[in-house]
Amino acid sequence: MNKKKIYTLWFLIPSTIIFSIFFLIPLVSSLFYSLTVWDFKSFTFVGLDNFKMFFSERSLSTSVIHTLIYAFLTCALKVILAFFIAIFLTSKIKTKNFLRSVVFFPNLVSTIAVGITFAALMHPTKGLFNLVLSTLGAGRIDFLGNTSLALFSVIFTDVWKGVGVATVIYVSGIQSIDKTYYEAASIDGANGWERLKNITIPLVRPAMNSVIILSLIGGLRSFDLIWAMTGGGPGFATDVVSSVVYKQYAAGFYGLSTAGNVIMFVLIAVIAYPLQRFLLKREES
């Protein structure tokens, strides 16, 4: 091995050590302990029993479905809403700088604070939302106590908080588009919709891909907002994989909670990696 290769390896060693300590070793340890029943003193190897229990118990298995619903709905809503908000905020309006700050503001607030605030706003009797509905003559809605509505109420809150970041990414992408494309399209007689469809959407695709990936992974990993608003309830109506992992760990079922972590890791990898490859190929085409 020549000196040039040795010199290069010296730069790889620190990053390899850090990567191994903070990623590879914890990953291998999680995979091993997910196959055991363990505490902080000893462990017993049980094979795939933890995974079988996770998917056989309805209270646990439904968390996977809730996670997918939560991730895909929040992602879709952020991608669509943020795009049109960004189109509006890059138009010729005088107050666009102020409006950009307003849109981004929710992201500056702690997620726990947002969760507690919206839980109070959605209170079935004292919440502002229900007071407004009562004033308008509509019936009160138990946003977080109704098992059919609770998950969607949390999704609404997540979108309200996260749409600002997606909007900023879109705004950056739209502003980077060369204005001569729009000028040429206007000369050719293209209307607003045609400019949006044939120029803005294709050229903002890299920004859109970033929003999709970030929003989807964030939705699959979400925990703090759900825990602050519902704690996984009512019943198991808003339990996602991360909240189930927390509950099982708090109850002392460490092997089962570790198995849940592995399931969440596999879920994110199986969805995010192929999706990213697909989006990159579409971006290059």
C-alpha positions in Angstrom: 0.0 0.0 0.0 1.5 3.3 -1.1 1.7 6.4 1.1 -1.1 8.2 -0.7 -3.6 5.4 0.2 -2.4 5.3 3.8 -2.8 9.1 4.1 -6.4 8.8 2.8 -7.2 6.0 5.3 -6.2 8.3 8.2 -9.1 10.5 7.4 -11.5 7.6 7.2 -10.6 6.2 10.6 -12.2 8.9 12.8 -15.5 8.8 10.9 -15.5 5.0 10.9 -15.0 4.9 14.7 -17.8 7.5 15.3 -20.2 5.7 12.9 -19.5 2.3 14.5 -20.0 3.6 18.1 -23.2 5.6 17.4 -24.8 3.5 14.7 -23.4 0.0 14.0 -22.9 -1.1 17.6 -26.4 0.1 18.8 -28.0 -1.4 15.7 -26.4 -4.8 16.3 -27.2 -4.6 20.0 -30.8 -3.8 19.3 -31.1 -6.7 16.8 -29.7 -9.1 19.5 -31.8 -7.8 22.4 -34.9 -7.9 20.4 -34.6 -11.7 20.3 -34.4 -11.9 24.1 -36.3 -11.2 27.3 -33.9 -9.0 29.2 -33.4 -6.6 32.1 -30.4 -4.7 33.3 -28.9 -7.8 35.0 -29.5 -10.7 32.6 -31.2 -11.9 29.4 -32.9 -15.0 28.1 -32.9 -15.8 24.4 -36.5 -16.3 23.0 -36.0 -16.1 19.3 -38.8 -14.4 17.4 -41.3 -14.5 20.3 -41.2 -10.8 20.8 -42.0 -10.1 17.2 -44.8 -12.7 17.2 -46.3 -11.1 20.3 -46.0 -7.6 18.8 -48.1 -8.6 15.7 -50.5 -11.0 17.5 -51.6 -8.5 20.2 -54.1 -6.1 18.6 -53.2 -3.2 20.8 -49.6 -3.5 19.5 -50.2 -4.5 15.9 -52.6 -1.6 15.2 -49.8 0.8 16.0 -48.2 -0.1 12.7 -51.3 0.8 10.8 -51.7 4.0 12.7 -48.0 4.8 12.0 -48.5 4.4 8.2 -51.8 6.4 8.2 -50.1 9.2 10.2 -47.0 9.3 8.1 -48.6 9.2 4.7 -51.4 11.6 5.5 -49.1 14.2 7.2 -46.6 13.9 4.3 -49.3 14.3 1.6 -50.9 17.3 3.3 -47.6 19.0 3.9 -46.4 18.4 0.3 -49.6 19.8 -1.2 -50.5 22.6 1.2 -46.9 23.9 1.5 -46.5 24.0 -2.3 -49.5 26.3 -2.8 -48.6 28.4 0.2 -45.1 28.8 -1.3 -46.6 29.8 -4.7 -48.6 32.5 -2.9 -45.6 33.7 -0.9 -43.4 34.0 -4.0 -46.1 36.0 -5.9 -46.1 39.8 -6.1 -47.7 40.6 -2.8 -46.4 43.4 -0.6 -46.5 41.6 2.8 -44.9 38.3 1.6 -41.9 38.7 4.0 -44.2 39.1 7.0 -46.4 36.2 5.9 -43.3 34.0 5.5 -42.4 34.7 9.1 -46.0 33.9 10.2 -46.0 30.6 8.3 -42.7 29.5 9.7 -43.4 30.6 13.3 -45.2 27.3 14.4 -41.9 25.5 13.8 -40.1 27.6 16.3 -42.5 26.5 19.1 -41.7 23.4 21.1 -43.6 20.3 19.9 -44.7 19.5 23.4 -46.0 23.1 23.9 -47.9 22.8 20.6 -49.4 19.5 21.7 -50.5 20.8 25.1 -52.0 24.0 23.5 -54.0 22.1 20.9 -55.2 19.6 23.4 -56.6 22.5 25.4 -58.1 24.1 22.2 -59.7 20.8 21.4 -61.2 20.2 24.8 -64.8 18.9 24.4 -66.4 21.5 26.7 -63.9 24.3 27.4 -61.8 24.3 24.2 -61.9 27.3 21.8 -62.7 25.2 18.8 -65.9 23.8 20.4 -66.9 27.2 21.8 -66.7 28.6 18.2 -68.8 25.6 17.0 -71.4 26.2 19.7 -71.5 29.9 18.8 -72.2 29.0 15.1 -75.0 26.6 16.2 -73.1 23.4 15.5 -72.7 20.6 17.9 -69.7 20.0 20.1 -67.0 17.6 18.8 -64.8 15.5 21.0 -61.7 15.8 18.9 -59.4 13.8 21.1 -61.9 11.6 22.9 -63.6 10.1 19.9 -61.7 7.0 18.7 -62.6 7.8 15.1 -61.4 11.4 15.2 -58.5 11.4 17.6 -55.7 10.3 15.2 -56.9 12.8 12.5 -57.0 15.6 15.1 -53.3 14.9 15.9 -52.5 14.8 12.2 -54.1 18.2 11.7 -51.9 19.6 14.5 -48.8 18.0 13.0 -49.5 19.5 9.6 -50.2 23.0 11.2 -46.8 22.8 12.9 -44.7 21.3 10.1 -46.1 22.9 7.0 -43.8 26.0 7.6 -40.5 24.1 7.1 -41.9 22.5 3.9 -43.0 25.9 2.7 -39.5 27.4 3.2 -38.0 24.5 1.2 -40.5 25.1 -1.6 -39.9 28.9 -1.5 -36.1 28.3 -1.9 -36.8 26.0 -4.8 -39.2 28.4 -6.6 -36.9 31.4 -6.2 -34.0 29.4 -7.7 -35.9 29.0 -11.0 -34.5 31.2 -13.7 -37.1 34.0 -14.5 -36.3 33.8 -18.2 -38.4 30.6 -18.4 -41.5 32.5 -17.2 -40.7 35.4 -19.6 -40.4 33.1 -22.5 -43.6 31.3 -21.6 -45.5 34.6 -21.3 -44.3 35.7 -24.7 -45.6 32.4 -26.1 -49.0 33.2 -24.5 -48.9 30.7 -21.6 -51.4 31.4 -18.9 -50.8 31.0 -15.1 -51.8 27.4 -14.9 -49.6 26.4 -17.9 -46.6 28.2 -16.4 -47.3 26.4 -13.1 -47.7 23.0 -14.8 -44.9 23.2 -17.3 -42.2 25.3 -15.5 -42.7 25.5 -11.8 -43.7 21.9 -10.9 -40.9 20.2 -13.0 -38.2 22.6 -11.9 -39.2 22.6 -8.2 -39.1 18.8 -8.1 -35.8 18.6 -6.1 -37.4 20.7 -3.4 -40.6 18.6 -3.5 -38.6 15.4 -3.2 -36.8 16.8 -0.1 -40.2 17.7 1.5 -41.6 14.2 0.7 -38.7 12.3 2.3 -38.4 14.6 5.3 -42.1 14.6 6.0 -42.5 10.9 5.6 -39.6 9.9 7.8 -40.7 12.5 10.4 -44.2 11.0 10.3 -43.0 7.5 10.8 -40.8 8.5 13.8 -43.4 10.8 15.4 -43.9 10.5 19.1 -43.7 13.7 21.1 -46.8 15.4 19.6 -48.9 12.3 19.9 -47.8 11.7 23.5 -48.5 15.4 24.5 -52.0 15.4 23.0 -53.4 11.9 23.7 -50.8 9.7 25.2 -51.8 7.1 22.6 -55.4 7.2 23.6 -58.3 7.1 23.8 -57.7 3.4 24.3 -55.2 2.6 21.6 -56.7 4.9 18.9 -53.6 7.1 18.4 -50.9 4.6 19.4 -48.0 4.5 16.9 -45.0 2.3 17.0 -42.9 4.8 18.9 -45.5 5.3 21.6 -45.9 1.6 22.0 -42.2 1.2 22.4 -42.2 3.9 25.1 -45.1 2.2 26.9 -43.6 -1.3 26.8 -40.2 0.1 28.0 -41.9 2.0 30.9 -43.8 -1.2 31.8 -40.5 -3.2 32.0 -41.0 -5.2 28.8 -37.6 -4.3 27.5 -37.3 -7.1 24.9 -40.7 -6.3 23.5 -39.9 -2.6 23.3 -36.6 -3.3 21.6 -38.4 -5.5 19.0 -40.7 -2.5 18.4 -37.6 -0.3 17.8 -36.4 -2.8 15.3 -39.8 -2.9 13.5 -39.8 0.9 13.3 -36.2 0.9 11.9 -37.2 -1.7 9.3 -40.4 0.1 8.5 -38.5 3.4 7.8 -35.8 1.7 5.8 -38.2 -0.4 3.7 -40.3 2.7 2.8 -37.8 5.6 2.7 -34.9 4.0 0.8 -36.9 2.7 -2.3 -38.9 5.9 -2.3 -35.7 8.0 -2.3 -34.3 6.0 -5.2 -37.5 6.4 -7.1 -37.7 10.1 -6.5 -34.0 10.6 -7.6 -34.6 8.7 -10.8 -37.7 10.7 -11.5 -35.7 13.9 -10.8 -33.0 12.9 -13.3 -35.4 11.9 -16.0 
